Amino acid sequence: MSGQRTFLYVGGPTRPTPYYPTHNAKGISAFSFDQATGAITPVGLIEGIDNPTWIGVDAKRKVLHVNSEVFGWNEGTVSAYAIDPADGTLSYINKQPTLGSIAAFNSHDRNANFLLVANYSLTAEGELPNKAIAVLPIREDGGLKAAVSDATHAGTGPDPERQERPHPHCVRVTPDNRYIVVADLGLDLLVVYRFDAQTGAITRAGAASVPAGAGPRHFVFHPRGNLLYVANELDSTVSSFAFEADQAKLTLVSTISALPESAGSGSFCSEIAISADGAYLYVGNRGHDTIGVIALDSEGGMVLEHNVPCGGQFPRHFAIDPSGNFLVAASQNSDKLVVFAVNKESGELTPTGTEIQIGTPTCVAFLQIDEA
């Protein structure tokens, strides 16, 4: 007999941080998720971790890799937790430093042999270790080894408050696992590194600019691998880039607003996700408190179809479940998760009525386990 179990993990700040108005999270919360109905059932809570604000899922080993971004620390940490496939509960494995302050994001290479970490960086640039990104090998048990490679960025952008120094906010491998791309909000750049999938070594290969002052935050690749879409935090836009893998080259195609014309100012893009078929993008708008639904064409063209209220305030993050039928949005300032049904044909989001109260959620992550 075979089947599937799906678990949902949620993290957030547990201690005071200047840029989070609250710190009501208790640790890493684990839930069972019903892919037929979108229902969410609590299964456990792991405490004893500082500010678990970003969660990466190693599906191969059934392990979570969780960033602790703590204001005032010269280095964040990333902790590994084993997932019990029977009930989704967590057990601690180990942790490693991230070589830079404000560990904002992590992701895995295509073989799940290395963890890539982006450090947003709020220490003075002269304070060590000041690394923009770090590459950490993953042990067979899912635990982490010390970083084997890293890189430092330098420069500023036109916004004197938000772009006073480099601020890496997202790092991912390219679909062919040959390169790493880093979105640096402070520099208005997508920085490209050659990546050795055997050793974890990286070498800078180039960079591409978003519009000045846009502030690139998070990005995703199209399922075909030939396009990249980045949510620009500072000006609430989305930019598309053509990606030429043989040359590690990104070329800007178009940029559109993630907000309707009536929106006004005071909103900032957060997360971005793409449907499995590459037909729609979803972009969070903090301040406008909506999720923008963007239709895509095959050449990098984009059309904002509509904006759906997120059901709370400050949608910092969201994730589409493995079936593609539901999207779970985390409203940071409302202490709430809201479940939406996804219409795969139109891209439309419709609230299911399922809402979960949870303290200051900043990241949600799914794991599907196939049962023999």
N, C-alpha and C positions, 0 to 999 in steps of 0.2 A: 504494500500500500504506500502511495506517495502523496505528498501534499506540500504546503508551504506555510511557514510562519514568518510574520513580519513584525519587526520591532522598531520603535521610534525612540530616539534619544534626544534630550534637550539639556542645554547648558546655559549658564548666565553668570553675571557677577555676584560674588558672595561677600565682597568687602567694598568699602567706599572707594570710588574712582571718580575723578573730576568730570569726566565726559559721560558718565551714566548717572541720571538723576536718582536712581534707586539701586539697591543691591540686594534684592529680595530672593535671589536664587539660593537654594540650599546645597547644591552640588550638581551631580549629573543625574537627571531623572530618566527612568526607563519605563516605556509603555509597550503594551501589545497593540498592534494596529490591524484592524480588520479590513482587508483589501476589497471585500464585497460591499461593505456598508460605510466605511470611513470611521467606524467607532474606535475610540481610544480607551484603553484600560491600563491603569497604573500597575507596574510589576515590581518596582524597586527604586531605591535612591542610594547613590554613593556620595558620601560626604568626605571630608578630609582632603579636599582639593581647593586651591585658591582660584577664583575667577575662571571657571572652565567655560570660556566664551566661544570657543570654536571646537567642533568635533569632526574628525575625519574617520571614515569607516574603511578598515581593511577587510573586505568581504572574503578574501582568500583564506585568511586565518581566523576570521570571526573575532576581530579585535578593534577597539576604538583607540585612536590617537588624539588626545585632547590637549589643546593649548591652554596654558594659564597666562593671561596677559594682566600683569599686576603693575599698576602705576608706581613709579619710583624704583623698580627693579632694573638693574642694568641688563639682565637677561631674563627672558621668560623661560618657562619650562614646557615640555610636552610629555604627557604621561600616557602609558599604555595600559589598557584594561581588557582582559579576556571576557568574552561574552559566552554565557552558558546557552547553548543552542536550544535547550529544553524550555527555558522560561525567560531568557533575555537578560537575566541579572548579570552584574559585573563583578570582576575581581581584579585587584591591582596587580600589575606585573612590575613595571619600573618607570623611571623618568630620566630625561636628559635636558640640559640647557639648550636654548635655541640660538645662542651667540648674539642676541640683540634684544632690545627692549620692545615691549608691547607685541607679543607674539600673536598676530592677528589672523593667520590663515595657515592651513596645511592641506596637502593633497598627496596622492601617491603616484609613483610612476606606473606605467601600464602593466608591469610585471609584479607590482606591489613588493619590490625589493628595497625601495628607498622611500623615505618620507621627505617631502619638500616643505619648508617652513618659511613664511614671509613675516618679517619683523617690521611693524609699522614705524617704530623708532620715535621716542620722545625724549631721550636723553640728549645732552649736548653732543655734537658730532665728535668732539675730542675725547669723550669718555668711551672707554673700551667695554665690550668688544665691538659694538657698533656695526654688526653685520646686517646687511639688507635681507639676505636669504641664507639658508643653511640646508644641506642635504645630509640626512641621517640614514644609515643602513638599518634595515629591519631584521631582527633575529627570527629564527624558525618559530619560536613561541610567540611572536608578535611584539616582543620587547624591543627597545631601541638601543642601538649603539651610538657612541659619540659621533658628531658630525665629521664627515670625511672631506667635504668641500663647502665653500661659502663664497660670498661676494659682497662687496661694498659699493653703494651708489654715492654719487656726489652731485650737487647742484641745487637749484631752486626753481620755482615757478612764479607766475605773475601775481598770485594771491599771497600777500605778505603774512596773513594769519595762518593759512592752511598749507601753504607751499613754501615755507621758510627753509625747508630742508627736504631730503628724500623721504618718502613715506610709502614703502612697498605695502600693498594691500592684498595681493593675490598672486599665487604662483601655481602653474600647471605645466605638465609635459604636453608636447604636441601629440596629435593622434598616432604618429609613427614612432614615438618614444625617443626621437633623436635630438630634440631640443626642449628647453625650458623657456617659458614666457613668464615675465613678471610685470604686473601692472603697478606702476609707481605713481601714486596720486600726487606726490609732491613735485614730480618732474614732468608731468603730462606725457609720460612715455610708457610704451610697451617694450621692455628690454628682453632681447632674445639671447639665450646661452646654448651653446652646443652641450649635449649631455651624453656621457658615456654610461650606458645602461649596465655595464659590467662592473665598473669601479665607483660610479657616482661622481666622477670628476666633471666640472663644468668650465667652459671657456666662453667669454662674451663674444657674440657673433654679430650683433647689430641692435638696432632699435627703430621703433616707429612712433610718430607723434600723434596724439589726439589733438583736437582744437585747443588753443591756448586757454588755460584756466579751467578746463573741463574737469580735471581731477579723476583719472580712471581708477575705479575701485575693484570690481569683480568682472570676470569675463568667462565666456564659454566658447567652445568650438562647436561648429555645426557637425552633425553626425557624419557627414561626408568628409570632413576634415579640411575642406578648402576655404572655409570662412571662419572668422572669429568675431564675436560680438562682445562689446565691453560697455558696462554701465558706468557712466561718468557721474560721480557723486556731486561735484560742486555746481554744475550747471544743469543737472537733471536731464541729461541727454543719453542717447545710446549711439555708439559708433560701430559700424561694420568694417571689417578689414578682409581683403583677400589674402590667403596664405599660400605661398609657393614653397612647398616643403624642400625641394631640391636646393633652393637658394636661401632657405631660412628667412624669407622676405615677407613682411607684412605691408600691404598697401591700403591706405584708407579709401573706402568706397563711398560711404555716406554717413551722415549724422542727423538724427531726428530727436525731437523732444519726447521725453517719457511722460509728459503732462499735457492735458488739454489746454487750449489757448486761454481759457478762463481761469487757470490755476493761480496765477500771480507768483509771488516769490515765497521763499521760506520753506522750500522742500528740497530734499537731498536723496539721490538714488542710493539704494542699498544692494540687495541681492539681484542676481539675474539667473534665469534658468531657461532651458530650451526643451521643447517637446521631443519625444523620441524619434518622431518622423521629420524633425527639422522644419516644421511648418509655422510654429509660433514661439515667440519669446515672451517671458514674463519678467517684469521689472518692478521692484519695490520702490515706493516713493514715500520717504519719511517726511512728515509735515503735511503733505497732501493726503497722506494715510490711505493710499490706494495701491493696487497692483495693476500696472499697465500691461495690456495684452497687445502684442505687436505681431502682425502678419509678415512673413518673410517670403521673398522670392529667391530664385536660384542664383542670382547674380550679386546678392548682398543688399538689395533694396529692402526697405522696411516701411510699414504703414502702421501707425498707432490706431488700433481698432476701437478700443475703449479702455476706461479706467474703472476698476471695480473696488469699492470700499473694502478695506482689509478687515473690518469688523472690530478695530481697536485703534490704538494710537502708536505711531512709530514702528511700522513694519520693517524691523531690522533684517529679518531673514525669513526664508520659506524654503520648502522642498517639495518636489513632486514624488509621490510614492512609486514603488517599482512597477506597479500596474499601469501607471500613467493616468489613472482615473481620478486621483485626488491630489490636492495641493494643501499643505498645512502651513499656515502663516503664523509667525511669531510676532505679536505686538508687544514690543519691549516695554513701553510705558503704560500698558494696560494690564500687565501680568496675565497674558491670555494667549492661548493657541486657538485658531479658528480653522475648521476644515471646510474646504471648498470641493465641489465636484467639478471635474474638468470635462468639457465637451470636446472630444478629440477632433471633431469635424470643424467646429467654429472657433475653437480655442477659448470659448466663454467659460468663466468661473461663476459657480452658483453656490452660495453657502448651504451646507447640509443641515445646519442647526446644531452640529456638534461643536462645543467650545469647552476648553479646559483651562481652569485657573491655575497659573503657575508663575512663580516669582521671576520677574525681569528676564524673560527668555530672549536670548540673543542668537541661538543656533539650534536648528533641528536637523536630524540626520536619520535616514532609514537604513535598515539591513533586512534583506529577505533571505531566509534560510530554507533551502529545499530539503524536504524530509524523504528519506528512502522508504 
